[in-house]
């Protein structure tokens, strides 16, 4: 999994490319929590290039949503494609996350 971060004030856009599984997902959590500690409040996770996610990755998404709320911010999952979208729906994780079609629409919500 490759991660790319873009910070814009209190907003961070995280692009996740590849598989969000196991230790990679834990690394994502760690990197995002470091950003929260540095003052980031809102987090958009660009999942448009995320190919697959496992139970650890799903747990990380829920954790990041909770962490954003604790920092009085929002967590938005942007652009999930199949099969990620199906996994989110089957596990009902999608019921607990704010999901948008892409980063641009998510960013408009946060302005």
C-alpha positions, 0 to 999 in steps of 0.5 A: 500500500502506498500513502500520500498526504496533502495537508490544507490547514486543519484538513488532510487528504490521504490517498491510499493506493493498493491493499489496505490490509494487515500491517499496512492498515495499521501503518495508515492508522498510525500516520493519521493519528500523527496528523491528528496530534499535529492539529489536523481535524478533518480527514478525507481518505481517497480510496479510489485506488484502494483495491481491497480491504480486510477486517483490520482495514475496516477497523482502521476506517472506523477508528479514524472516523471516531478519532476525527469526531474526538478532534471535533472534525469529520472523516470522509471516505471518498471514491471507493470502487468495487470491490471495496464498495461491496465490502463496506456494504456487506459488513455495514461499515458503510452505515457508520461512515460518511462516503462521497463519490470523490475528493472534490465533493468531499472537500466541498462539504468541509468548506 
